[in-house]
Amino acid sequence: MAEVPLKVCIVGSGNWGSAIAKIIGNNVKKLQQFAPTVKMWVFEEVIDGRKLTDIINSDHENVRYLPGHKLPENVVAVPSLTEAVQDADLLVFVIPHQYIHKICDGISGKVSRKALGISLIKGLEEGHQGLKLISDIIREKLDIDVSVLMGANTATEVAEEQFCETTIGSKAVKNGFLFKKLLQTPNFRVTVVDDADTVELCGALKNIVAVGAGFCDGLRWGDNTKAAVIRLGLMEMIAFARIFCKGQVSTATFLESCGVADLITTCYGGRNRRVAEVFARTGKSIEELERELLNGQKLQGPPTAAQVHRILMHSDLTKKFPLFTAVYQICYERKPVREMLACLQCHPAHI
Ligand SMILES: NC(=O)c1ccc[n+]([C@@H]2O[C@H](COP(=O)([O-])OP(=O)(O)OC[C@H]3O[C@@H](n4cnc5c(N)ncnc54)[C@H](O)[C@@H]3O)[C@@H](O)[C@H]2O)c1
């Protein structure tokens, strides 16, 4: 690890990337341990004839992904990925998980091996040995230590500086505490735990449950039913972590912000719940609704359900995860939304 001040690069500039850039930009101005300028890699887009990087660097606003919020002037938008990461000591990964291979392949060999990474990305993949976490992909492709940050953190509310909590999971806890310094504010409270894989898995799996919650809303099922979906979803999250995490899984981690709090916020707000509600009401495809409703943002719940389904099929475990399985089948196999009720009625948690 380099001597102070540590240079920070944010890889990504979507809704969450921009909200976290606001926190990091303001924090580094106050803490001598960090260099005062923060580079933010921006996937270049043209908005009303102007490059998004030019808009961010002159107007200090990401008009596409976080409109209405000023970014600190020391956050500099950089369109070249390699230029953004080349001298960074701390790398904050915050892109939709669909792009992680492309991004890591683009910077492999160009990042200092002493750099430390933190992933704010919610998603997972099927690997050769079952589960592959996004942090595993970054770690393997860049050969750096990677922590994760997950929590009940809807980007717009964080950007509005409303109070919330979050969880950093770090296998090397001292690295987690370094990122805590970079990220904590009076209204963004960070807890560090060493159960990093469970923290990350919570962030990915809760998006599947949010799709189930959105189906409940779309069908106008009541609060009791939605609470049952959330509870059964939590049971499946815990069971999945116990089967597929390589290390020890602590039940206490599910009580951190990354667990039950993120699950609740995602099942009441958030894009996955919202799109699932409209899906249940209109019958349009997930891809169509993503294009129509999200203005370039990506959905995580349905693709994560598909990855999880492949992992479960491979281990012949779909029957133990009826909610995860039903969400996948409804999204991608034309199973009628109403049939989610059957998976609730026959859930193994009741037998
Ligand atoms: N938004 C939230 O409230 C929130 C909160 C917590 C965690 N997260 C997680 O953070 C991660 C990033 O989410 P977000 O909300 O910042 O993203 P988003 O969905 O708002 O952003 C889209 C991003 O993808 C980039 N992009 C578009 N096309 C691309 C391409 N072809 N190649 C590479 N990049 C491309 C855009 O530049 C933009 O940065 C996700 O895993 C999400 O689950 C989001």
Ligand as a Chemical Component Dictionary entry (heavy atoms), coordinates in Angstrom:
data_LIG
# 
_chem_comp.id                   LIG 
_chem_comp.type                 NON-POLYMER 
_chem_comp.pdbx_formal_charge   0 
_chem_comp.three_letter_code    LIG 
# 
loop_
_chem_comp_atom.comp_id 
_chem_comp_atom.atom_id 
_chem_comp_atom.alt_atom_id 
_chem_comp_atom.type_symbol 
_chem_comp_atom.charge 
_chem_comp_atom.model_Cartn_x 
_chem_comp_atom.model_Cartn_y 
_chem_comp_atom.model_Cartn_z 
_chem_comp_atom.pdbx_ordinal 
LIG N1  N1  N 0  -29.096 2.584  -7.334  1  
LIG C1  C1  C 0  -29.160 2.192  -6.092  2  
LIG O1  O1  O 0  -29.988 2.672  -5.297  3  
LIG C2  C2  C 0  -28.181 1.166  -5.593  4  
LIG C3  C3  C 0  -27.970 1.067  -4.235  5  
LIG C4  C4  C 0  -27.070 0.126  -3.770  6  
LIG C5  C5  C 0  -26.393 -0.684 -4.677  7  
LIG N2  N2  N 1  -26.611 -0.553 -6.000  8  
LIG C6  C6  C 0  -25.833 -1.428 -6.913  9  
LIG O2  O2  O 0  -24.781 -0.672 -7.486  10 
LIG C7  C7  C 0  -24.461 -1.180 -8.772  11 
LIG C8  C8  C 0  -24.458 -0.038 -9.773  12 
LIG O3  O3  O 0  -25.743 0.508  -9.799  13 
LIG P1  P1  P 0  -26.056 1.978  -10.265 14 
LIG O4  O4  O 0  -27.395 2.294  -9.695  15 
LIG O5  O5  O -1 -24.933 2.890  -9.973  16 
LIG O6  O6  O 0  -26.106 1.771  -11.828 17 
LIG P2  P2  P 0  -27.250 2.202  -12.880 18 
LIG O7  O7  O 0  -28.087 1.041  -13.186 19 
LIG O8  O8  O 0  -27.846 3.495  -12.485 20 
LIG O9  O9  O 0  -26.279 2.629  -14.033 21 
LIG C9  C9  C 0  -26.029 2.285  -15.243 22 
LIG C10 C10 C 0  -24.512 2.422  -15.308 23 
LIG O10 O10 O 0  -24.066 1.544  -16.306 24 
LIG C11 C11 C 0  -23.159 2.248  -17.131 25 
LIG N3  N3  N 0  -23.229 1.663  -18.447 26 
LIG C12 C12 C 0  -24.254 1.736  -19.345 27 
LIG N4  N4  N 0  -23.921 1.041  -20.456 28 
LIG C13 C13 C 0  -22.688 0.528  -20.230 29 
LIG C14 C14 C 0  -21.831 -0.302 -20.996 30 
LIG N5  N5  N 0  -22.148 -0.746 -22.212 31 
LIG N6  N6  N 0  -20.634 -0.647 -20.447 32 
LIG C15 C15 C 0  -20.283 -0.229 -19.201 33 
LIG N7  N7  N 0  -21.071 0.552  -18.439 34 
LIG C16 C16 C 0  -22.251 0.914  -18.956 35 
LIG C17 C17 C 0  -23.643 3.669  -17.099 36 
LIG O11 O11 O 0  -22.614 4.538  -17.428 37 
LIG C18 C18 C 0  -24.017 3.813  -15.647 38 
LIG O12 O12 O 0  -22.878 4.119  -14.893 39 
LIG C19 C19 C 0  -25.503 -2.271 -9.081  40 
LIG O13 O13 O 0  -24.954 -3.530 -8.808  41 
LIG C20 C20 C 0  -26.611 -1.986 -8.081  42 
LIG O14 O14 O 0  -27.298 -3.142 -7.694  43 
LIG C21 C21 C 0  -27.472 0.359  -6.491  44 
# 
loop_
_chem_comp_bond.comp_id 
_chem_comp_bond.atom_id_1 
_chem_comp_bond.atom_id_2 
_chem_comp_bond.value_order 
_chem_comp_bond.pdbx_ordinal 
LIG N1  C1  SING 1  
LIG C1  O1  DOUB 2  
LIG C1  C2  SING 3  
LIG C2  C3  SING 4  
LIG C2  C21 DOUB 5  
LIG C3  C4  DOUB 6  
LIG C4  C5  SING 7  
LIG C5  N2  DOUB 8  
LIG N2  C6  SING 9  
LIG N2  C21 SING 10 
LIG C6  O2  SING 11 
LIG C6  C20 SING 12 
LIG O2  C7  SING 13 
LIG C7  C8  SING 14 
LIG C7  C19 SING 15 
LIG C8  O3  SING 16 
LIG O3  P1  SING 17 
LIG P1  O4  DOUB 18 
LIG P1  O5  SING 19 
LIG P1  O6  SING 20 
LIG O6  P2  SING 21 
LIG P2  O7  DOUB 22 
LIG P2  O8  SING 23 
LIG P2  O9  SING 24 
LIG O9  C9  SING 25 
LIG C9  C10 SING 26 
LIG C10 O10 SING 27 
LIG C10 C18 SING 28 
LIG O10 C11 SING 29 
LIG C11 N3  SING 30 
LIG C11 C17 SING 31 
LIG N3  C12 SING 32 
LIG N3  C16 SING 33 
LIG C12 N4  DOUB 34 
LIG N4  C13 SING 35 
LIG C13 C14 SING 36 
LIG C13 C16 DOUB 37 
LIG C14 N5  SING 38 
LIG C14 N6  DOUB 39 
LIG N6  C15 SING 40 
LIG C15 N7  DOUB 41 
LIG N7  C16 SING 42 
LIG C17 O11 SING 43 
LIG C17 C18 SING 44 
LIG C18 O12 SING 45 
LIG C19 O13 SING 46 
LIG C19 C20 SING 47 
LIG C20 O14 SING 48 
# 
